[in-house]
């Protein structure tokens, strides 16, 4: 084996050190040059992710608020319905009571008749009056029932209208 002089060994070390320094500088420059676009891409991705998350949170909040409004509308409709049914029940009871009182008065009148002609007249008068009262009261009950149905469905109809309006709007980005 040949013996390498110290001068040659020093030259080789110098060349290796210069190459290492040059390579390190180039590598450092490459890392710095690549880091800036990677950093920009990462920032853009994070910004988009943040916007998407905010959008989903806003949508979730809107959905929760809309659901809360639906529940309130259902509660209002149920309240209106129950109140209306109570009113209809009172009206029906009053109608039945009025017809019963009329029937009792007619029965008392029939008990005091002195002729068949008088009984026929009382019975005819009773039947006509009872029929007229029943028709009039039934009409009132029918009108009240229709008003109750409209009032009951009004909060629900408003929610459906709001839902259609909401769904027809474009989604905000």
C-alpha positions in Angstrom: 0.0 0.0 0.0 1.1 3.4 -0.8 1.6 5.9 1.9 -0.4 9.1 1.4 1.3 12.2 2.4 -0.1 14.5 5.0 -0.4 17.3 2.4 -2.5 15.2 0.1 -4.7 14.0 3.0 -5.2 17.7 4.0 -6.2 18.5 0.4 -8.7 15.7 0.4 -10.2 16.8 3.7 -10.4 20.3 2.4 -12.2 19.1 -0.7 -14.6 17.0 1.3 -15.3 19.9 3.7 -15.9 22.3 0.8 -18.3 19.8 -0.9 -20.1 19.1 2.4 -20.5 22.9 3.0 -21.6 23.5 -0.5 -24.1 20.6 -0.3 -25.4 21.8 3.0 -25.9 25.3 1.6 -27.7 23.9 -1.5 -29.8 21.6 0.7 -30.7 24.5 3.1 -31.7 26.6 0.1 -33.8 23.8 -1.3 -35.6 23.4 2.0 -36.1 27.1 2.4 -37.4 27.4 -1.2 -39.7 24.4 -0.7 -40.9 25.5 2.7 -42.5 28.8 1.5 -44.9 27.1 -1.0 -45.6 24.3 1.4 -46.3 26.9 4.2 -48.6 28.8 1.8 -50.4 25.6 0.8 -50.8 24.6 4.4 -52.2 28.1 5.3 -54.7 27.9 2.4 -55.8 24.4 3.4 -56.3 25.5 7.0 -58.2 28.6 5.9 -60.5 26.4 3.7 -60.9 23.9 6.5 -61.8 26.7 8.9 -64.4 28.1 6.5 -65.9 24.7 5.9 -66.1 24.1 9.6 -67.7 27.5 10.3 -70.2 26.8 7.5 -71.1 23.4 9.0 -71.4 25.0 12.4 -73.6 27.7 11.1 -75.8 25.1 9.2 -76.1 23.1 12.4 -77.1 26.1 14.4 -79.7 27.1 11.7 -81.0 23.5 11.7 -81.3 23.5 15.5 -83.0 26.9 15.4 -85.4 25.7 12.7 -86.2 22.6 14.7 -86.8 24.7 17.8 -89.2 26.8 15.7 -91.0 23.6 14.5 -91.4 22.4 18.1 -92.8 25.8 19.1 -95.2 25.7 16.2 -96.4 22.2 17.1 -96.9 23.3 20.7 -98.9 26.3 19.6 -101.0 24.2 17.2 -101.7 21.7 20.0 -102.6 24.5 22.4 -105.0 26.1 19.9 -106.5 22.7 19.1 -107.1 21.8 22.8 -108.6 25.2 23.6 -110.8 25.0 20.5 -112.0 21.5 21.3 -113.0 22.7 24.8 -115.0 25.5 23.2 -116.6 23.2 20.7 -117.5 20.8 23.6 -119.1 23.7 25.5 -121.1 24.7 22.5 -122.2 21.2 21.8 -123.2 20.8 25.5 -125.1 24.1 25.4 -126.9 23.0 22.2 -127.9 19.6 23.7 -129.0 21.3 26.9 -131.2 23.8 24.9 -132.7 20.9 22.9 -133.4 19.0 26.1 -135.1 22.0 27.7 -137.2 22.5 24.6 -138.2 18.8 24.7 -139.1 19.0 28.4 -141.2 22.1 27.7 -142.9 20.3 24.8 -143.5 17.2 27.0 -145.1 19.4 29.7 -147.3 21.0 27.1 -148.3 17.7 25.7 -149.2 16.5 29.1 -151.7 19.3 29.5 -153.5 18.9 26.1 -157.2 18.5 25.9 -157.6 17.3 22.4 -155.8 15.3 19.7 -155.7 18.4 17.5 -153.9 20.4 20.2 -151.4 17.5 20.7 -150.7 17.4 17.0 -150.1 21.1 16.9 -147.8 21.0 19.9 -145.9 18.1 18.4 -145.6 19.7 15.0 -144.4 23.0 16.6 -141.9 21.1 18.7 -140.5 19.1 15.8 -140.2 22.2 13.6 -138.5 24.3 16.3 -136.2 21.4 17.3 -135.1 20.9 13.7 -134.5 24.6 13.2 -132.5 24.9 16.4 -130.5 21.7 15.6 -129.7 23.0 12.1 -128.8 26.5 13.3 -126.6 25.1 16.1 -125.0 22.5 13.7 -124.1 25.3 11.3 -122.5 27.3 14.1 -120.6 24.2 15.2 -119.5 23.5 11.7 -118.2 27.1 11.2 -116.5 26.9 14.6 -114.8 23.6 13.6 -113.6 25.1 10.3 -112.2 28.1 12.2 -110.5 25.8 14.7 -108.9 23.7 11.9 -107.6 26.9 10.3 -106.3 28.3 13.6 -104.7 24.9 14.4 -102.9 24.6 11.1 -101.8 28.3 10.9 -98.6 27.9 12.9 -97.8 24.7 11.0 -98.5 26.4 7.6 -96.2 29.3 8.6 -93.4 26.8 9.3 -94.0 25.0 6.0 -93.9 28.4 4.2 -90.7 29.3 6.0 -89.1 25.9 5.1 -90.0 26.4 1.4 -88.5 29.9 1.5 -85.4 28.7 3.2 -84.9 25.8 0.9 -85.4 27.9 -2.2 -82.5 30.3 -1.2 -79.1 29.5 -2.5 -76.6 28.2 0.0 -74.3 30.9 1.2 -70.6 30.0 0.8 
